[in-house]
């Protein structure tokens, strides 16, 4: 296998979010490759699953079933290490328990270095976690049910310290398999369906207690709130983790003592229900009991039947991939997206702020959770006689015909601002633009339209009231210039909050600023608008003038010489 080129092919990251979190926690560490690191402050951390379960050895022959343990290395420094590294696997602890093989990633070579030792060599480690190799494990001939051992992993790189890692390997275990429920996937709002959660232990050992996890998006609800379930909720998801007591025997099937009720609420549109089952090991019990911002249900204890009360040894799941099922729902529902604009006045040369956008008057929330696609876009045409000095982050200037331009920096006559992949009922998208009044034109009006994300398909298929998808931004309207540009965004009270009147922008001669979109009640969070003061703008203009004058002076001097 070809090795990595040291300067062009470091190990790829195992996860960008995890890497970011690690960097934020670790701070800006810089370590020279040739200098040994302090033992108390290692640069590299090896990792992987704490425990891996193996299918028992098949006495009748045939291809052994393998389990995979992905082994990772995490670099805490914020720069790529470009030298050689080695990761050593001591397999002495699993002799007679498991057989091991290595599925090295591209650029990493693994080779035996002794009867029970394997060394993997590679070049380059990126910041954050990276996968070194997949350790492929299968039960050894003659190994018995419950036999276990450990694999110890160590590493070296340019004399720097590694934190070692040990993973436990056990023969046999439960295999909890969640059954798929026959839902009607196109319910109407308010529709209730029974969810008789059913699972089977297809493993070789019993499971001592289970944790049932229920996760459902904003348009769904489970009215029951069980006392042995911990509930967490955010803008998009509700999660229930239920610790179900009992011993769940290998080969047996279990169902809930009473089925759950899954309801499509009045705000349902495109929703997902995830239901999974895992053995209640110490970590899952702790997560179910002490998750942040949890609350306990007031109802009876959730139970699964049948259960025979006898003790059982605990292990890990043989096939984690079949512990969970998912169901997607398409509910026939509507959402009314209402555009709003603004009005402002000022003399020539003044810069004003125009606040515009839309809010979702419901009843449905709109979310494209699977695809992550944008729900809609706000299309803003700038009033005549004005120039955009600041636009919200994420908005893109286009031509008057709506075509994207190569020059993204120059002011444009029209701007398109996409929404996130979810827009809550009662939420929306609030935007702030800085407009310089170049020429005072009485009643100069621009337009604000909330439409589909694609210019060729501008309609909103879920919105039955397209008449309120457009509003105006009016500059120097004066008295008797017509109706108010549009309704204002609702207050933060959610659906039904009063609209009030649109705030008028105030003119600040010479003021600039950078507006940022505010997503009201969306997963994207709330981004506050920011602005530059007139003093800073004047200072910048003075510096520019001074620089230009100096350039002219130098040029004149060169001509004279």
N, C-alpha and C positions, 0 to 999 in steps of 0.2 A: 504494500500500500504506500502510495506517495505521501511523503510528509508535507506539512505546511511550509510554505515560504515564510521565513520568520517575520518579514515586515508586511506581508499582505494577507495572511490568513490565520489570525488568532482564533481560538475556540469561539464559536458563536454563543451568544447569551442564551441561557435557558429561559429567562423571563425578564422583559423590560421593566415591568412594574416592580418586581422584586429587586431588580438591580437598583432602581431609583430609590426605593425605600432604604436599601442597604447603604447607598452613598449618603443619603440624608442623615442616617443614623451614625455613620462612621466618621463623617467629616472628610476634609480634603487631605488624605494621606498620600505622601509621595515617598516611594521606596526605590532605591537604586538596586538593580538586579544583582549586582555583585556583592552588595553589603549584607551581612547577616542581620536578620530582624530580631528584635527582642522577643524572648520566649513569652513574655506576658502580653505582647501586643502583636499577634501573628497577622501576616498579610493575607494568607490563604486559608480557607476553611473548607474541608471536605465534608460531604453530606450525602444523604440518600434516605430511603425509607428506614424507620427504626426497626421494622420487623417485616419479614416476607414469609408467606405460607406456601408450602409445596404440595402438589397433588401426590398422594401416596404412590409408591413404586408399583407398577403393574407387573405382577408375577407372571402373567401370561405372555409377556413380551410386548412388542409393538413400540412405537415411538413414544418416549417419555414426554409428558406434558411439562412444559417449562414455565416458570414464573420469572418476571423481569424486575430487577432492582436497578434503577437508574442512579449512577454515581456522579455527583456534581463536585465542582470546585468553585469557590466564590472568592473573587479578588476584591478587596475593600478599597484599594487605591483607585483614583479617578483617571488612570491612564493605562494603556495597553502594555502588558509585559510581553516582550518580543523574544525572550530567550527560550531555552529548552526546559521542559519540566518532566518529572517522572512521578507516576502514581503506582505504589506497590500494594498488591493484594496478598495478605497472609491467609491462606485457606486451610491452615492446620486445624482450626476449630470446627470445621464442618466435615472432617474426615469420617467416612462411614455414614454421614447424614445426607450429604448432597453432593452432586457433581456440578462443576461450574464451567461455563464457557464465557467468552467475551465478544460482544458485538460493538467493536470500537467505532467511534464516529470518524468521518473523513479527517485525515491529518493526524490521527493517533494510531500508533502501532502497539499491540499487546503481544507479549511473548513470554513463555515459561522461563523462570529464572531459578528453578529448583523443583523438587517433587511436589511441593504444596505452595509455591509462590509464583505469581505472575506480575510482570512489570509492564505498564503502559507508558509510552513515551510520546510526547508531542511538543509542538512549538507554539508559543503565543497564548496568552490568556487575557480576554477582555475584562473590563470592570464588570462587577456583578456576577451572578451565578452562571456557570457554563456546564454542559454535560460532557463528562470525560468519556464514559463508556456505559453500556447497558450490561449488567452482570446477569447472565442467563443461568438460572438454577433449576435443577430437577432432582427429585429424591433418588438417593443412591440405592443400588441393589442391596437388599437385606435390611434397609432402614425400617424402623417400626413407627407406628402411629405415635405422634407426640415427640419423636426424637428431635433434638434441636442442637444448634451450635452457632458460632459467630464467625463473621468475616471481619478482619481488621484491615483498615485501609490507611496508608500513610503516604506522604508526598514530599518532594524536594523540587526547588526551583532556584538556582543561582545562590544557594546558601540561605535562602529565606525560610522562615519557620512555617510549617503547616500544622493546623490542628488535626489530629487523627480522627478517624470515624470508625465506628463499629456498628454493624447491622446484624440482627438476629435472624436465623433461618430455622423454621419449624416445619416438620412433616405433618401434613393433615391440618384440617381446620374446617370451620363452617363455610358454606357458600350460600349466602342469602340472595335469593332471586326474586325481584319484584314482578308481579304479574301486571300485564297491561290491561287497563280498564276500558270497557266499550262505551265511551262517551259519545254523545251527540256533539259534534265539533262545530255546529252552526246554530247555537242557541239564540233565543231572543232575550232582550233585557228582562231581568227578573226571573228567568228560568232557573229552576233548581234541579240538580241531578244527584242521585246517590252515588257515593264513592266507597264501595266496600273494599278497602285496601286489603290485598291478599298477597302473601309471599310464601316461598318454600325454601327450606334449608336443604340444598342439594350437596352439601359438603360431607366430609367424613367424620366430623365431630359436631357436638351440640354447640349452640350459642347461648351464653349466659346473659340474658337481657339484650334488648335491642333499642336502638334509637331510630324512630320514624321521623323523617324530615319532610315537611310540606312547604313548598315555596310557590307562591302564586302572585301574578302581576296585578296591577291596580284595578283592573276591571272585574276581578273575581273576588269572591269572599267565601270563607268557611264559617258559618255563624257559630258553630260550637267552639267554646274556649275551655279546653281541658286543664285541670289543675296540675297534671304532670307534664304539661307542655310549656315551654318558654317561647314567647312571641317577640319578634323584632319587626320593625317596619320602617321603610324610608319612602321617598317620593314615588318609587316604582314597584317595589316588592314588599310582600309580607312573608316572613319565614317563621314556621313553628317547628321547634325541635322537641320531640316527645319521648321521654324515657319510659319505655314499656317494660315492666318487670316480667320475669319468668324464665324458664329454660326451654329453648326452642330446639327440638330434637332433629338430628340429621335424618333426612328423608321425609319429614313431616311438612304439612302445609298449614298455614295459619291465616286467619282473617280477623278483622276487628269485631269486637263483641257487638258493636252497633256501627253501621256504616256512617261515614262522614256525609255531609251535604255540601256540594260545590255549587255556588250560585253565581250566575252572570248578573252583575249589578247594573244599575241604570247607566253607568258610565262605561260599560264594557265595549270593546271594539276588536282589537287584535291582542289576544292574551295567551299566557302560557301557565300551565300547572305542572310542577315538577314534584314527584313523590318518590322517596328513596328509603331504603332500609339498611342499617349497618349494625354490627354487633356493638354493644354498649361497653367499649373499653374505657379505661380511665380518662383518656383525652376527650372522648365524645361525651361522656357523662359531665365532665367539667364544662365543656362548651355549651351543652344543653342547659346547665344550671346557672352559668355565670356569664352568658353573652351580654355585651353592653346594651344598654337601653332596653332590657327585656322586661316583660310583665308576665305574670302567671294568670292562667285562665281561672274563672270561678266555678266551672262546671265539674262534673265527676271525673274520675280517673279514666284515661283512655287505656283499654286493655285489648289484648289479642287472644283468641281462643283457637284450639284447645291448648292448655298449658299443663304439664305434669310437673309437680314440684319435686325435683331432685337436683342434686348438685352436679355441676359439669365443669370441665376444664375449659378455659378460654383460649382462643387462638385468633388468628387474623384470617380475613376472607380469602378464599382461593381464587375467585374470579371477581374482582371489584367492579368490573365493567357492567355487570348485569344487576347491580343493586338498585338501579334507578330507572324510572320511566318518565316520559314527558308527554304532555298533551297540549296541542295548539287549538285555540278556539277563534272562530271568526263570527262575531256577533253583528247582526244587522242593526246598526245604530248610526247616529248622526252627531256631528259637532259643528257649532256655528262659530266660524272664525270671523271676528269683527275688526276691521282695520280702523286705525285712528291716526290723525295728523296733528297739525299745530298751526299757529299763526304768530307772526312776529313783525316788529317794525323797527326801523333804524335808518339813519342817514347813510349816504354813500360812504364806503370805507369801513363801516361798522361790521363787526362779526356777531352774529346772533346764534343761539342754540335752538335747533328744531328737534322736538321729541316726537317720535312716531313709532308705529309698530302695529300689533294686533293683540287681542285677547280671545281666549276660547270660552265662549259662553255655554259650552256643553250641549247636551248632557254627557257625551262620551269624552274620555281621554283618548288621544291618538298616539300610538306607539308602535314603531316597527322594530321590535326587539330582536328578531332573528336576523334581519338584513342590516340593521343599523343605518338604514337610509334616512335621509332628511325628510321630515314630514311636509314642510312647506317652505316658501321663501317670501321675504318681504322685498318688493320691487319699488324703489323710490326714484322718481324722476324729479330732478332739481328744478326749482322755479327759475324762470328767465331772469337775467340780470344778477344772478348769484353764483358763487363758486364755493365748492365744498373745501373747507380748510381742515376738517378732521372727520374721519368716518370710523364707525365701530370696528373693532377687530373681527375679522371673519367676513366683512362685507367687501365686495369686489366691484370696482368700477367697470362699467360696460359702455358701449356706444349707445347712441340714442335709439338704435334698433335692437339693442339687447345683446350685441355680440361682444364676447370677451376681447380685451385689448392686450397687446404685448406690454405696453407701458402701464404698470400697475401703480406707479407713484403719482403721475400727473392727475389733477382733478378731472372728474368725468361728469358727463351730463346725466348719468343714470347709475344707480347702485343696486346690486342684488345681495341680499343677506339671508343665508339659509338658516333654518331652525335646527335644533338637535333632532335626534331620532325619536324623541318623545315630547309631547305637549300635553300637560295635564289639563283636566277640566278646571276652569278658573285660572289657568296659567296663560302663557303667551310669550311674546318676544317684544321687549322694550328697547328702543334704539335712540341714540342721541347723535345728531350731526351738527358740526360747526359750519355755518354758512356766512360767507363774506358778501355783503351787499355791494356789488360793483357799480350798479346803476339802479336808482330808485324808479321802479315801475309800479304804478298804483295797481294793487290787486294781482301782482304776479303770483301765479299758482303752479305748484308742482303736484304730482299725484303719488299716493301710497297705495299699493295693491298687495294683498296677501294672496298668493297663488301657489300652484303646484311647483315643485322644485325644478321641473324642466320647462324651458320656454315653449317647446312644441306641444306640451300638454299642460297648459296653465291651470286647468280646472282642479278643484278639490272634490274628489268623488264622494267624500263623506259630508260635505257642507251643502245643505238644502237651500241656503239663502245667499246666493252669490251677489245679491244687490248691495250687501253691506261689506263686501270684500275690498272696497276702494274708498279712500278718503283723500283730503287735500292738505297740502302745506302752503299757506298763503303768506306772502311778504308784503308789508305796507298796504294792507287791505283797506284801511280807513273805515269810516262810517258808511253804512249802507252798501258794503261790498258783497253782501250775500250771507248765507247761513254760516254757522260755525263750521270749521273745516271737518270735524269728525267728533265722535264720542271719545272721551278720555279713557285711558286704561283703568280697569277697576282697582279698587283698593285691595290690600293684601288679605282680605277676608275670605277669599275663595269664591265659589259660585254664588251669585246673587248679591255680591257686594256692589254698592252704589257706584255709578260711573262718574258723577260730578261733572265738572266742566274742564275742558282742556286747559292746562297751564300755558300762559303766553310767555314766549321767550323774551328776554330783555336784551337790548342792544348794548354791546360793549365795544366802543371804537378800538380797533386794533387788536382785539382779543382773539386768541386762537384756542386750541385744545384738542384733545383726542378723546372721542367718545367711545364707549365700550358697550356692547349689547348687554341688556339685563334680561335673562330668561326667567320669567316669573313662574316658579313652581315646576321647572323642568329639571331633568337629571344634570344638565350642564351647569347648574348652580346659578349664583347671582354674581355678575361682574359689575362692579361699581364704575360709573363714568369718571373720567379724570379730565382736568383742564389746565392749560398753561395760562399764567397771568399776563396781563397787559405789560407789566414791567419786564418780564422775561422776553416777551416778543419784541418790545422796543429795544432791549439790550441786544438781541440777536440781529435786529436791523442795523443797529449802530455798528456792530462788529463787521457785518457784511459790507457796509459803506466804507468803513476804515480800510478793510482788506482791498476793496476795489480801488480806492484812492491810492493806496500804497503800490498796487500793481501798475497804475498809470504813471506814478512818479518814477518807478524803476524803469518802465519802458521808455519814458522820455529821456532818462539819463543815458540809456543804451544808445538811443538815436543820436544824442549830442556827441557821444564818444565815437 
